[in-house]
Amino acid sequence: MRSALKLWLAFLLLLLSLGCSAQMEKTVRVNDLQIAYQEFGRGYPLIMIMGFSGAMDMWDAKVLKELASHYRVIVFDNRGVGLSTAGTKHFSIPQFTDDTAALMEALKIKQAHVLGWSMGTNMAEDLAIRYPDRVNKLILYAADPGGKEQLLPEKAISAQMTDTSGTAKERGQRMIGLLFPQAWLKQNPDPRLYFPTVSEKTDPKNIAKQAQAMADWAGCYSQLSQIKSPTLLITGTDDVLTPPENSKIIAKRIPNTRVVMIPSAGHGLMFQYPERFSRIVLEFLEK
């Protein structure tokens, strides 16, 4: 009986280890840096581009699971973030876009659906403009067009977003306060119930370089009409980091575009409403 129990435990541990290894990060050499990435599911590829200062372990697990039940989902750490090296090239939005295209090339992905979040939408837009054959359908979550045409958050909000001072706990508390509407936070005070455990670390110097890259980017407003990919814009009505009016600005420029505004949702709406977010994305992709 005891030996049978040991065999069962050994088998269980083996299954668990196999399950973990299937989702462990991988690395690939792309030009001047090593990009860390993960893959989930099978089928047609869906590239997901993370936003400012975020690493790939910040994606919502429920969203990843649902999307991966239909697609081959690829998430990755941007240049200098998390487990990806910083390389030697200058940090800029076009460079981040080139990194994404080069990652697709390294993974032998000729074309994919592309989903960008926040700063990741800048890269997704740029990718659809400069690498149009790479992008099938385009999902822009909490998007802005960059440059002088974008509507910026209030100065106090911007200062909090780029503040890297304090302990990791203090930085995390600031981030939670920016991602979610205050009324929603009062009803959902424990972020452990809905926000992922973020373990990847990023050098504050690289976060500052990312912030400078966003500030230096001239935007793509005048080029948005060149995007031929069917486009979905998802935004929260209470997003203080990327005001939702930005999605309306973009929608007027890109043909074949749909805008979905989720009431009482903030920048972190995929954590607030993961099932609804996933359903909207899947309905768009499968239409």
C-alpha positions as a Markdown table, in Angstrom:
| # | Residue | x | y | z |
|---|---|---|---|---|
| 1 | Met | 0.0 | 0.0 | 0.0 |
| 2 | Arg | 2.8 | 2.4 | 1.0 |
| 3 | Ser | 4.8 | 1.6 | -2.2 |
| 4 | Ala | 1.6 | 2.2 | -4.3 |
| 5 | Leu | 1.2 | 5.5 | -2.7 |
| 6 | Lys | 4.8 | 6.4 | -3.4 |
| 7 | Leu | 4.3 | 5.5 | -7.1 |
| 8 | Trp | 1.2 | 7.6 | -7.2 |
| 9 | Leu | 2.9 | 10.6 | -5.7 |
| 10 | Ala | 5.8 | 10.2 | -8.0 |
| 11 | Phe | 3.4 | 10.1 | -11.0 |
| 12 | Leu | 1.6 | 13.2 | -9.7 |
| 13 | Leu | 4.8 | 15.1 | -9.3 |
| 14 | Leu | 5.8 | 14.1 | -12.8 |
| 15 | Leu | 2.5 | 15.4 | -14.2 |
| 16 | Leu | 2.9 | 18.7 | -12.3 |
| 17 | Ser | 6.5 | 19.1 | -13.6 |
| 18 | Leu | 5.4 | 18.5 | -17.1 |
| 19 | Gly | 2.6 | 21.0 | -16.8 |
| 20 | Cys | 5.0 | 23.6 | -15.4 |
| 21 | Ser | 7.6 | 23.0 | -18.1 |
| 22 | Ala | 5.1 | 23.5 | -20.8 |
| 23 | Gln | 4.6 | 27.0 | -19.6 |
| 24 | Met | 8.2 | 27.9 | -18.5 |
| 25 | Glu | 9.8 | 30.8 | -20.3 |
| 26 | Lys | 12.0 | 30.2 | -23.3 |
| 27 | Thr | 14.6 | 32.5 | -24.8 |
| 28 | Val | 15.6 | 33.3 | -28.4 |
| 29 | Arg | 18.4 | 35.4 | -29.8 |
| 30 | Val | 17.0 | 38.4 | -31.7 |
| 31 | Asn | 19.6 | 40.7 | -33.1 |
| 32 | Asp | 21.3 | 42.3 | -30.2 |
| 33 | Leu | 19.3 | 40.8 | -27.3 |
| 34 | Gln | 17.8 | 37.7 | -25.8 |
| 35 | Ile | 14.0 | 37.8 | -25.8 |
| 36 | Ala | 12.2 | 35.7 | -23.1 |
| 37 | Tyr | 8.8 | 34.4 | -24.1 |
| 38 | Gln | 6.1 | 31.9 | -23.3 |
| 39 | Glu | 3.7 | 29.9 | -25.5 |
| 40 | Phe | 0.2 | 28.6 | -24.5 |
| 41 | Gly | -2.2 | 26.5 | -26.5 |
| 42 | Arg | -2.1 | 25.5 | -30.2 |
| 43 | Gly | -3.5 | 26.8 | -33.5 |
| 44 | Tyr | -3.3 | 30.1 | -35.3 |
| 45 | Pro | -0.8 | 32.4 | -33.5 |
| 46 | Leu | -1.9 | 35.3 | -31.3 |
| 47 | Ile | 1.0 | 37.7 | -30.3 |
| 48 | Met | 0.3 | 39.7 | -27.1 |
| 49 | Ile | 2.4 | 42.8 | -26.5 |
| 50 | Met | 2.8 | 44.0 | -22.9 |
| 51 | Gly | 2.5 | 47.6 | -21.8 |
| 52 | Phe | 4.8 | 50.0 | -20.0 |
| 53 | Ser | 7.1 | 48.5 | -17.4 |
| 54 | Gly | 5.1 | 45.2 | -17.4 |
| 55 | Ala | 6.6 | 41.8 | -17.8 |
| 56 | Met | 4.8 | 38.8 | -19.4 |
| 57 | Asp | 3.8 | 37.4 | -16.0 |
| 58 | Met | 1.4 | 40.4 | -15.6 |
| 59 | Trp | -1.1 | 39.0 | -18.2 |
| 60 | Asp | -4.2 | 37.7 | -16.5 |
| 61 | Ala | -4.1 | 33.9 | -16.2 |
| 62 | Lys | -7.8 | 33.5 | -16.9 |
| 63 | Val | -7.5 | 35.5 | -20.1 |
| 64 | Leu | -4.5 | 33.5 | -21.2 |
| 65 | Lys | -6.2 | 30.2 | -20.5 |
| 66 | Glu | -9.3 | 31.2 | -22.4 |
| 67 | Leu | -7.5 | 32.6 | -25.4 |
| 68 | Ala | -5.1 | 29.6 | -25.5 |
| 69 | Ser | -8.0 | 27.2 | -25.7 |
| 70 | His | -8.5 | 28.6 | -29.2 |
| 71 | Tyr | -5.1 | 29.9 | -30.3 |
| 72 | Arg | -1.4 | 29.6 | -30.0 |
| 73 | Val | -0.8 | 32.5 | -27.6 |
| 74 | Ile | 2.7 | 34.0 | -27.4 |
| 75 | Val | 3.6 | 36.5 | -24.7 |
| 76 | Phe | 7.1 | 38.0 | -24.2 |
| 77 | Asp | 9.2 | 40.4 | -22.2 |
| 78 | Asn | 10.0 | 43.6 | -24.1 |
| 79 | Arg | 13.6 | 44.8 | -24.4 |
| 80 | Gly | 15.2 | 45.3 | -21.0 |
| 81 | Val | 12.1 | 44.1 | -19.1 |
| 82 | Gly | 11.8 | 41.0 | -16.9 |
| 83 | Leu | 13.9 | 38.1 | -18.3 |
| 84 | Ser | 14.7 | 39.8 | -21.7 |
| 85 | Thr | 18.1 | 41.5 | -21.9 |
| 86 | Ala | 18.4 | 45.2 | -22.7 |
| 87 | Gly | 20.7 | 44.7 | -25.7 |
| 88 | Thr | 22.8 | 47.5 | -27.1 |
| 89 | Lys | 20.3 | 49.5 | -29.2 |
| 90 | His | 18.5 | 52.7 | -28.2 |
| 91 | Phe | 15.1 | 52.2 | -26.6 |
| 92 | Ser | 12.4 | 53.5 | -28.8 |
| 93 | Ile | 8.9 | 52.5 | -29.9 |
| 94 | Pro | 10.1 | 51.7 | -33.5 |
| 95 | Gln | 12.9 | 49.6 | -32.0 |
| 96 | Phe | 10.4 | 47.7 | -29.8 |
| 97 | Thr | 8.3 | 47.1 | -32.9 |
| 98 | Asp | 11.3 | 45.8 | -34.8 |
| 99 | Asp | 12.0 | 43.5 | -31.8 |
| 100 | Thr | 8.5 | 42.1 | -32.1 |
| 101 | Ala | 8.8 | 41.5 | -35.8 |
| 102 | Ala | 12.2 | 39.9 | -35.3 |
| 103 | Leu | 10.7 | 37.6 | -32.6 |
| 104 | Met | 8.0 | 36.5 | -35.0 |
| 105 | Glu | 10.7 | 35.8 | -37.6 |
| 106 | Ala | 12.7 | 33.8 | -35.1 |
| 107 | Leu | 9.6 | 31.7 | -34.2 |
| 108 | Lys | 8.9 | 31.2 | -37.9 |
| 109 | Ile | 5.5 | 33.1 | -37.6 |
| 110 | Lys | 4.7 | 34.7 | -41.0 |
| 111 | Gln | 1.5 | 36.3 | -39.8 |
| 112 | Ala | -0.5 | 36.4 | -36.6 |
| 113 | His | -3.4 | 38.2 | -34.8 |
| 114 | Val | -1.8 | 40.9 | -32.6 |
| 115 | Leu | -3.1 | 42.2 | -29.3 |
| 116 | Gly | -1.4 | 45.1 | -27.6 |
| 117 | Trp | -2.1 | 46.6 | -24.2 |
| 118 | Ser | -1.3 | 50.3 | -23.3 |
| 119 | Met | 2.2 | 51.0 | -24.6 |
| 120 | Gly | 1.9 | 47.7 | -26.4 |
| 121 | Thr | -0.8 | 49.2 | -28.6 |
| 122 | Asn | 1.8 | 51.8 | -29.9 |
| 123 | Met | 3.9 | 48.9 | -31.0 |
| 124 | Ala | 0.9 | 47.0 | -32.4 |
| 125 | Glu | -0.1 | 50.0 | -34.4 |
| 126 | Asp | 3.4 | 50.6 | -35.7 |
| 127 | Leu | 3.7 | 46.9 | -36.5 |
| 128 | Ala | 0.5 | 47.0 | -38.6 |
| 129 | Ile | 1.7 | 50.1 | -40.4 |
| 130 | Arg | 5.3 | 49.1 | -41.1 |
| 131 | Tyr | 4.9 | 45.3 | -41.3 |
| 132 | Pro | 1.3 | 45.0 | -42.7 |
| 133 | Asp | 1.8 | 41.4 | -43.9 |
| 134 | Arg | 2.6 | 40.3 | -40.4 |
| 135 | Val | -0.7 | 41.4 | -38.9 |
| 136 | Asn | -4.0 | 39.6 | -39.5 |
| 137 | Lys | -6.5 | 41.0 | -37.0 |
| 138 | Leu | -5.5 | 43.8 | -34.6 |
| 139 | Ile | -6.7 | 44.2 | -31.0 |
| 140 | Leu | -5.9 | 47.5 | -29.3 |
| 141 | Tyr | -6.6 | 47.4 | -25.5 |
| 142 | Ala | -6.3 | 50.8 | -23.7 |
| 143 | Ala | -4.8 | 52.4 | -26.8 |
| 144 | Asp | -3.6 | 55.8 | -27.8 |
| 145 | Pro | -2.1 | 57.1 | -31.1 |
| 146 | Gly | 0.9 | 58.7 | -29.5 |
| 147 | Gly | 2.3 | 62.1 | -30.4 |
| 148 | Lys | 0.5 | 65.4 | -30.0 |
| 149 | Glu | -2.8 | 63.9 | -31.0 |
| 150 | Gln | -3.1 | 61.6 | -28.0 |
| 151 | Leu | -5.0 | 62.7 | -24.9 |
| 152 | Leu | -2.6 | 62.4 | -22.0 |
| 153 | Pro | -3.5 | 61.5 | -18.4 |
| 154 | Glu | -3.4 | 64.1 | -15.7 |
| 155 | Lys | 0.1 | 65.2 | -14.6 |
| 156 | Ala | -0.3 | 63.7 | -11.2 |
| 157 | Ile | -1.3 | 60.4 | -12.7 |
| 158 | Ser | 1.7 | 60.4 | -15.1 |
| 159 | Ala | 4.0 | 61.2 | -12.1 |
| 160 | Gln | 2.7 | 58.2 | -10.2 |
| 161 | Met | 3.1 | 55.9 | -13.3 |
| 162 | Thr | 6.7 | 56.7 | -13.8 |
| 163 | Asp | 7.7 | 56.8 | -10.1 |
| 164 | Thr | 10.1 | 54.0 | -9.4 |
| 165 | Ser | 10.9 | 55.0 | -5.8 |
| 166 | Gly | 10.1 | 53.1 | -2.6 |
| 167 | Thr | 9.9 | 49.4 | -1.9 |
| 168 | Ala | 8.4 | 46.8 | -4.3 |
| 169 | Lys | 5.3 | 46.8 | -2.1 |
| 170 | Glu | 4.9 | 50.5 | -2.3 |
| 171 | Arg | 5.4 | 50.5 | -6.1 |
| 172 | Gly | 2.8 | 47.7 | -6.3 |
| 173 | Gln | 0.3 | 49.7 | -4.3 |
| 174 | Arg | 0.7 | 52.7 | -6.5 |
| 175 | Met | 0.2 | 50.6 | -9.6 |
| 176 | Ile | -3.0 | 49.0 | -8.2 |
| 177 | Gly | -4.4 | 52.5 | -7.5 |
| 178 | Leu | -3.8 | 53.5 | -11.1 |
| 179 | Leu | -5.1 | 50.4 | -12.8 |
| 180 | Phe | -8.5 | 50.2 | -11.1 |
| 181 | Pro | -11.3 | 52.8 | -10.5 |
| 182 | Gln | -11.4 | 53.8 | -6.8 |
| 183 | Ala | -15.1 | 52.8 | -6.5 |
| 184 | Trp | -14.3 | 49.3 | -7.8 |
| 185 | Leu | -11.3 | 49.0 | -5.4 |
| 186 | Lys | -13.5 | 49.7 | -2.5 |
| 187 | Gln | -15.7 | 46.8 | -3.4 |
| 188 | Asn | -12.6 | 44.6 | -4.3 |
| 189 | Pro | -10.0 | 45.6 | -1.7 |
| 190 | Asp | -7.9 | 42.4 | -1.9 |
| 191 | Pro | -5.8 | 42.4 | -5.1 |
| 192 | Arg | -4.7 | 38.8 | -4.4 |
| 193 | Leu | -8.1 | 37.7 | -5.6 |
| 194 | Tyr | -7.8 | 39.2 | -9.1 |
| 195 | Phe | -4.3 | 40.4 | -9.8 |
| 196 | Pro | -1.5 | 38.1 | -10.8 |
| 197 | Thr | 1.6 | 37.4 | -8.6 |
| 198 | Val | 4.3 | 39.3 | -10.5 |
| 199 | Ser | 7.7 | 37.8 | -9.8 |
| 200 | Glu | 9.8 | 39.1 | -12.7 |
| 201 | Lys | 12.0 | 42.1 | -11.9 |
| 202 | Thr | 13.1 | 45.0 | -14.1 |
| 203 | Asp | 15.9 | 47.4 | -13.6 |
| 204 | Pro | 14.4 | 50.9 | -12.8 |
| 205 | Lys | 16.9 | 52.3 | -15.3 |
| 206 | Asn | 15.2 | 50.3 | -18.1 |
| 207 | Ile | 11.8 | 51.4 | -17.0 |
| 208 | Ala | 13.0 | 55.0 | -17.2 |
| 209 | Lys | 14.3 | 54.3 | -20.8 |
| 210 | Gln | 10.9 | 52.9 | -21.7 |
| 211 | Ala | 9.2 | 56.1 | -20.4 |
| 212 | Gln | 11.6 | 58.2 | -22.4 |
| 213 | Ala | 10.9 | 56.1 | -25.5 |
| 214 | Met | 7.1 | 56.8 | -25.1 |
| 215 | Ala | 7.8 | 60.5 | -24.6 |
| 216 | Asp | 10.0 | 60.7 | -27.7 |
| 217 | Trp | 7.7 | 58.8 | -30.0 |
| 218 | Ala | 6.0 | 61.2 | -32.5 |
| 219 | Gly | 3.0 | 58.9 | -32.7 |
| 220 | Cys | 1.3 | 57.4 | -35.8 |
| 221 | Tyr | -1.9 | 59.4 | -36.0 |
| 222 | Ser | -1.3 | 60.5 | -39.6 |
| 223 | Gln | -0.5 | 56.9 | -40.6 |
| 224 | Leu | -3.4 | 55.1 | -39.0 |
| 225 | Ser | -5.4 | 55.2 | -42.2 |
| 226 | Gln | -2.8 | 52.9 | -43.7 |
| 227 | Ile | -3.9 | 50.0 | -41.4 |
| 228 | Lys | -5.9 | 47.5 | -43.4 |
| 229 | Ser | -6.3 | 44.9 | -40.6 |
| 230 | Pro | -9.7 | 44.5 | -39.1 |
| 231 | Thr | -9.3 | 46.3 | -35.7 |
| 232 | Leu | -10.9 | 46.0 | -32.3 |
| 233 | Leu | -10.5 | 48.7 | -29.7 |
| 234 | Ile | -11.3 | 47.8 | -26.1 |
| 235 | Thr | -11.2 | 50.4 | -23.3 |
| 236 | Gly | -12.6 | 51.2 | -19.9 |
| 237 | Thr | -14.8 | 54.2 | -19.4 |
| 238 | Asp | -12.9 | 55.0 | -16.1 |
| 239 | Asp | -9.3 | 54.5 | -17.4 |
| 240 | Val | -7.2 | 57.3 | -15.9 |
| 241 | Leu | -3.9 | 56.1 | -17.5 |
| 242 | Thr | -5.1 | 56.1 | -21.1 |
| 243 | Pro | -8.3 | 58.2 | -21.4 |
| 244 | Pro | -10.9 | 56.3 | -23.4 |
| 245 | Glu | -11.4 | 59.2 | -25.8 |
| 246 | Asn | -8.1 | 58.0 | -27.4 |
| 247 | Ser | -9.9 | 54.9 | -28.7 |
| 248 | Lys | -12.4 | 57.1 | -30.4 |
| 249 | Ile | -9.6 | 59.2 | -32.0 |
| 250 | Ile | -8.0 | 56.0 | -33.4 |
| 251 | Ala | -11.3 | 54.5 | -34.6 |
| 252 | Lys | -12.0 | 57.6 | -36.8 |
| 253 | Arg | -8.7 | 57.0 | -38.6 |
| 254 | Ile | -8.6 | 53.2 | -39.1 |
| 255 | Pro | -11.1 | 51.6 | -41.6 |
| 256 | Asn | -13.0 | 48.5 | -40.5 |
| 257 | Thr | -12.9 | 49.3 | -36.8 |
| 258 | Arg | -15.0 | 48.4 | -33.8 |
| 259 | Val | -14.9 | 50.1 | -30.4 |
| 260 | Val | -16.0 | 48.5 | -27.2 |
| 261 | Met | -16.2 | 50.6 | -24.1 |
| 262 | Ile | -16.7 | 48.8 | -20.8 |
| 263 | Pro | -18.5 | 50.8 | -18.1 |
| 264 | Ser | -16.9 | 51.1 | -14.7 |
| 265 | Ala | -13.6 | 49.6 | -16.0 |
| 266 | Gly | -10.1 | 51.0 | -15.7 |
| 267 | His | -6.8 | 50.4 | -17.3 |
| 268 | Gly | -6.8 | 46.9 | -15.7 |
| 269 | Leu | -10.2 | 45.9 | -17.1 |
| 270 | Met | -8.9 | 42.5 | -18.1 |
| 271 | Phe | -8.4 | 41.7 | -14.4 |
| 272 | Gln | -11.7 | 43.2 | -13.4 |
| 273 | Tyr | -13.7 | 41.4 | -16.1 |
| 274 | Pro | -11.5 | 38.5 | -17.5 |
| 275 | Glu | -14.4 | 36.5 | -18.8 |
| 276 | Arg | -16.0 | 39.4 | -20.6 |
| 277 | Phe | -12.7 | 40.6 | -22.0 |
| 278 | Ser | -11.9 | 37.1 | -23.4 |
| 279 | Arg | -15.4 | 36.7 | -24.9 |
| 280 | Ile | -15.1 | 40.1 | -26.7 |
| 281 | Val | -11.7 | 39.2 | -28.1 |
| 282 | Leu | -12.7 | 35.7 | -29.2 |
| 283 | Glu | -15.9 | 36.9 | -30.8 |
| 284 | Phe | -13.9 | 39.4 | -32.8 |
| 285 | Leu | -11.2 | 36.9 | -33.9 |
| 286 | Glu | -13.7 | 34.2 | -34.8 |
| 287 | Lys | -16.1 | 36.4 | -36.7 |
